[in-house]
Amino acid sequence: MPMNLTVSRNRKKSKDFNSEGFGVSFTVELDQSLLNQPKELQRQIDYLYREAESALDQQVNDGGSSSRNGSSDRQPNRNGNGQSNGNGNNMTAAQSRAINAIAKRLGVTPADECHHEFGLELKELTVRQASQMIDHLKQLEQPASRNGGSR
């Protein structure tokens, strides 16, 4: 019977008083028998984190300008004042519900987290930014012991 393992990595890059968030998250199925092989399970987890970190490095270094299929998915979304410039698609209703549900579980205000992470109002998020916001909130949701040095 398979088990799911989700790995997420996020990073914020700041320049000239503007910041940009980057994130990568993926879920894989592993054989449940790995629970009886802790060293092999840890080896698989370490490998997945290295791959996620590598993908995040590429995303940050490319400025998010290319996706895996080679098409551009970067959409400028702020002018120098952190205001939305209208480029990009607004987040979906499902993303909005997810952000609000996770924030409620965490006891945080989604608008405050959004302003802190993106310098934008929640309603100004693009689909991509909303996805990054969800990843950010999920990372906050993880127990402190898993956010530390060892994984």
ChimeraX attribute file (.defattr): number of C-alpha atoms within 10 A of each C-alpha:
attribute: neighborCount
match mode: 1-to-1
recipient: residues
	/A:1	7
	/A:2	11
	/A:3	12
	/A:4	11
	/A:5	13
	/A:6	12
	/A:7	17
	/A:8	18
	/A:9	19
	/A:10	18
	/A:11	16
	/A:12	12
	/A:13	11
	/A:14	9
	/A:15	7
	/A:16	6
	/A:17	8
	/A:18	14
	/A:19	15
	/A:20	17
	/A:21	18
	/A:22	22
	/A:23	25
	/A:24	19
	/A:25	16
	/A:26	11
	/A:27	11
	/A:28	11
	/A:29	11
	/A:30	15
	/A:31	11
	/A:32	13
	/A:33	12
	/A:34	15
	/A:35	13
	/A:36	9
	/A:37	10
	/A:38	11
	/A:39	11
	/A:40	12
	/A:41	17
	/A:42	14
	/A:43	10
	/A:44	15
	/A:45	16
	/A:46	14
	/A:47	12
	/A:48	19
	/A:49	17
	/A:50	13
	/A:51	13
	/A:52	20
	/A:53	19
	/A:54	14
	/A:55	17
	/A:56	21
	/A:57	17
	/A:58	14
	/A:59	18
	/A:60	19
	/A:61	10
	/A:62	11
	/A:63	14
	/A:64	19
	/A:65	15
	/A:66	14
	/A:67	12
	/A:68	8
	/A:69	7
	/A:70	8
	/A:71	9
	/A:72	11
	/A:73	14
	/A:74	13
	/A:75	15
	/A:76	12
	/A:77	19
	/A:78	18
	/A:79	10
	/A:80	9
	/A:81	10
	/A:82	16
	/A:83	14
	/A:84	19
	/A:85	11
	/A:86	14
	/A:87	11
	/A:88	18
	/A:89	14
	/A:90	16
	/A:91	18
	/A:92	14
	/A:93	9
	/A:94	9
	/A:95	16
	/A:96	19
	/A:97	11
	/A:98	17
	/A:99	24
	/A:100	18
	/A:101	13
	/A:102	17
	/A:103	20
	/A:104	12
	/A:105	10
	/A:106	14
	/A:107	9
	/A:108	13
	/A:109	12
	/A:110	21
	/A:111	17
	/A:112	14
	/A:113	18
	/A:114	22
	/A:115	13
	/A:116	12
	/A:117	17
	/A:118	24
	/A:119	20
	/A:120	20
	/A:121	17
	/A:122	20
	/A:123	13
	/A:124	22
	/A:125	24
	/A:126	21
	/A:127	16
	/A:128	18
	/A:129	25
	/A:130	22
	/A:131	21
	/A:132	22
	/A:133	27
	/A:134	20
	/A:135	20
	/A:136	22
	/A:137	22
	/A:138	15
	/A:139	17
	/A:140	14
	/A:141	14
	/A:142	10
	/A:143	9
	/A:144	9
	/A:145	9
	/A:146	10
	/A:147	12
	/A:148	8
	/A:149	6
	/A:150	7
	/A:151	10
